[in-house]
Amino acid sequence: MTCFVRGGRFPSWETTVVPEDFGTVDRCPLTTVLAANLLSITGNCLTYMGVPWFVLQSTGSAAKAGIVAFCTLLPAVLAALVGGPVIDRIGRRRVSVASDLACGVAVAAIPLLQFAGILHFWMLCVLMAMTGLCRSPGETARGVLLPTLAEHAGMPLTRAAGLYDGAARCAALTGSALGGVLIAGLGAENVLLVDAATFAVAAPVFAFGVRGLPEAQAQRQIEPTSLRAYRRELAEGYRFLAATPLLLGLCLMTLVTRGLDQGWSAVLLPVDARVELDGSIDLGLLNAAFGVCALAGALVFGAVGSRFRRWPVFTIAFLIGGLPRFVVAAFTDTFAPLAVIMAVEGLAFGVLNPIMATVTYETVPEELRSRVLSATTASVQLITPMGGLAAGFLVDSAGLPCTLLTVGGVYLLATLCPLIFPVWRQMDSTGSPHDRAEGSPPRVSGSKQV
C-alpha cells in the first residue's frame, strides 16, 4: 500500500511505502543488500584508485591513465544501453551475483599477470573493460529492488534511498581511506588483490539477502524470448524516459556532470595529488574527507529530507558541489584548502542521489523499472568514458591549472539548468497523486500506470 502524506507539523514531500500487514515488516533483506552494496562499491573504489595510480606509477603518463578510464567506462555504458530486458529475464539476483564474481576475477588477474611479468598495457585495458561490462548490470539489478526492500522494511522511500546512498558513500569512504594507505604500504598491485576479495564476499551476501523475494527472480514473460520481444522491451524503457521531461532533464544534466566528475576522479585529482601534494596518502585523505561528509549528508537527508522541498535543495547542493573544488585545486598547492572544500562539497553531494532516486522510483512503474533504470544509467554515462580520456590529454597538452579551470567552468554551466528550466520544479510533485493525475507521463505499451 502506498500512502501519500502532505501536511502535519512539517510539509512532507516523501512517498511512504508500508506493507499491507504491519506484522510482516522485515528489514533483513534491506540490511543484507546494503551490506552487499557496501562491499561491492568498496571494491570499485579500490579499483578506481589502484589502477590509475598503478598506471601513473609505471608509465608516468596522464594520457594512459585516461585511456584506461575510457576502456573501463565505455563497456559499462554499452551494457547499460542494452541490459534492461536481460536483467528482467535472467533475474536481478543472478545478474548481481554474476556481476560481482566476474569483476573479482578480472581485477585479480591484473596483479597476477604483473607478478608473472607478462602484463602488457593492452591486457590491462581489456581486463578493465571486463570490469566495466559486468559492473553496470549488477548495480542496476541491485538498485531496482530498493522500493520493494523499503516496502518489506516498512520504511519511507526517501529514508531507504538515503540509506542506500549512504551505504554507497560509506563504501567510497572506506575504499578511499584504505586505498591511499594500502597503496603506500602494499603497492597498487596488492591492493587489487584486496579489491578482488571484496567482490568475492559481496556476491554470496546479496544472494542470501534476496533469496526469498519474487522481485529478485526472473520475471514471468508473456511471450517467449526472441529478438523481437527483446527489442520491444528495450524500446519501452527509452520511450518512457523520452516521454517524461523531468527524468529526461535529470539524465541530460547528470550526463554532463558525470563525465566531468570522471575526469576529476580518474585523472585531475590523482595528478594534482602526485604533482602538487604528497602523493597517494593525500589522495586517500581527500577522498575520505569527501566520503565522510557525503555519507553524513545522505544520512541526514534520509532522516529529515521529507520536511523540505526537493527542487531548491537539489539546486543549491549541485551549485555548491560543482565549480569550487576545481578553482581551489587550480590556485593552491597545499592540502588543507582542498580538503576543506571537498568536505563541504561532500555534504552537498550527499543529498543529490537520494533525491534523484526517490523522484525516479515515484515516476517509473515497477514492471518497467529495470528497463528504465538501465536506460537512465546508460544515458547519464554516455559521455562518462570521455571524461577521463579528455582530461588526460588536456593535462598533457594545456597543463593542470588550465584544465581544472576549463572543466570547472563547464560544470558551472551544467549546474545552472535547474534554475533556468521550469520542468525541474516538478521534483516536488512526483509523490502527489493529484499532480501525477494532471501531469503523468504517457502510458507505455505493455505497462500500467501507478
Helices and strands as residue ranges (DSSP letters): E 2-4, E 15-17, G 22-24, H 28-59, H 62-82, H 84-90, H 92-115, H 121-143, H 146-153, H 157-186, H 188-209, G 214-216, H 227-242, H 245-263, I 264-268, H 269-275, H 280-304, G 305-307, H 310-321, H 324-331, H 335-349, H 352-363, G 366-368, H 369-380, H 384-398, H 400-415, H 417-420, G 422-428, H 433-439
